[in-house]
Amino acid sequence: SEVIPNHVSVKEAVLPFDKFTGADVLLSPEMRSTGEVMGIGSSFAAAYAKAQIAAGLKLPTEGTVFMSMKDRDKDAAIALASDFIDMGYKVVATRGTYAHLVANGLNPPNVELTLKINEGRPNTMDMIKRGEIALFVS
């Protein structure tokens, strides 16, 4: 029978952005990771944090989390958004994700709507340019 582990694992690519100061950080077909790391924890949050630390990334401890999920992932986004809110983050979400979060009890001011680029302004790209987004979850 299938063995179901009592832990969560998160794999993360290690990208050498810090080694190329001033380089364009947009990924191109030529950009390759220099390795992978894995975080293991009792929850997704713990495993994710461990993977990020192992990859040498510093996770922000405050700020705004952007969320835009496919329909199949929206139920999982409820607990994730709730955890971010409990840790003191603000959550902004695109229309479908926002509606799903609100329908499941997460309400303003903890969750706010953000527009996609083609939906008008101010939009998600404006928030990114102003440095208002600390984490992206998609």
Salt bridges, closest charged atoms under 4 A:
GLU36 OE2 - LYS11 NZ 3.69
ASP71 OD1 - LYS74 NZ 2.68
ASP73 OD1 - ARG72 NE 3.93
ASP75 OD1 - HIS100 NE2 2.81
GLU112 OE1 - LYS90 NZ 3.33
GLU119 OE2 - ARG95 NE 3.91
ASP126 OD1 - ARG121 NH2 2.42
GLU132 OE2 - ARG130 NE 2.55
